Amino acid sequence: MKNNKEDIDKLIKDTLTQEEAKFYDTLEEQSVLGMIFGLFKGKNKWLLILMNMMTVVFFGFFIYCVVQFFSVDTTKELLKWGLGSIVFMIGVSMLKVFAWMQMDKNALLRELKRLELQVSSLANTLSK
């Protein structure tokens, strides 16, 4: 199966111009670290930077609530700090889910661009 994919990629690159072939090479599948650093490129990098800062702040508040939870004696205080730690951990989780959804969106866009190039390549081949 891998050889078949490599053969298809070679056929596509042969029909593309040199500039299009370079662009096609940038659309290769990325590693997890590549996807994470890819979040900080483009129009919404300020939003991801802000969300990561908020994740760190929420995690700090979570740690503070957990430390306070283990240092109090009354049930009311235990409930207060326990609920606070749950709320902040949910906040961290939701921000991380958003980041993972953005990484998935970027991967889908990259695959759509590959598909567009393949369709363009096929159209050029058929028109000749």
N, C-alpha and C positions, 0 to 999 in steps of 0.2 A: 504494500500500500504506500509506503514511504517513497519508493522509487517512482510510482505513478504520480504522486504529488510533485516530486522534483521534475519529472518529465513535463507535466502541465505548466509548472512555473517557467521552465526553460522555453517552452513554446510561446508562452505569453510574452516573455522578455524579448524573444526574437522578433515579435511583431510590433513591439513598442519602440518609440524613439528613445534616444539615449537619455533625455531628460525624464521621460515617463518611466523608464526602467529604474532610474535612481529613486524616483518617488515610490515606485512599487517596492523597492528594497526597504524603504523606511517603514512600510506597512507590515513588516514581519511580526509574528507573535512575540510579545514581550514577556520578560520574567516578572515576577511579583514586584520586585524592587523597581523595575522599569515602569511598571504601571503606577506604583505609588509616587515616584518622582514625576511621572507624566501628569499627575493631578495638578501640579503647580506650574503648568504651562497653559497658555490660552487666556481667554477673557475672564474666566472665573477663578483665577489663582488667588485673588484677594479674598474671595469667599472661603476657599479651602484653608488659607492661612489663618483667617479669623476663626474658623471652626476648629482647627487644630489647637489654637490657643485656648479656646473655650473648653476643649476636651481636657487639656492639662489643668485648667482652673477647676473644672468639675471633679477631676480625679483628686486634686489636692483637697477640695472640700470633702470628698468621700473619705479620704484617709483621716482627715480631722474628725469627721463624724464617727468613724470606727474607733479611733483612739478615745474619744469622749464616751462612746458607748460602753467600753470596757472599764471606764474609771468612775462611773456613777453607780449609785446603789438603789435609788428608788425606781419603781416601775414606770412612773410617768416620765422620768428622765430617760430610762431605757427605751421607751416607745418613741420619744422625741428624736433621740440620736439614731435609733435604728431606722426610723422612717426617713430621716434625712439622708442616711447612707444609701438606702434603697433608691430614693429619688435621684441622687447624684450619680449612682451607678447606672440607672436607666438613661440618664442624660448622656453619659459617656457612650453607652451602647448605641443609642440612637444616632449620635454624631458619627460613630464608626460605621454604622449601617449606611448612612448617607454617603460617606467616603467610598465604601465598597460599591455602592450603586453607581457612583460617578466613574469608578474604574471600569465597571461592566459596560457603562454607556460608551466610554472611550474605546473599549475593545470592539463593541458592535459597530461604531462609526468607522473604525479602521477596517473591519471586514466588509462593510458596505463600500468603502472606497476601493478595496481590492476587487470587489465584484463589478463596480463601475468600470474599472480599468480592464477587466476581463471582457466585459460586454463591448467596450470601445475597441479592444483588440480584435474581437470576433467581427465586429462591424467593418473594421478596416480590411480584414482578411477577405470578407465576403464581397466587398465593393471592388476589389482588385481583379 
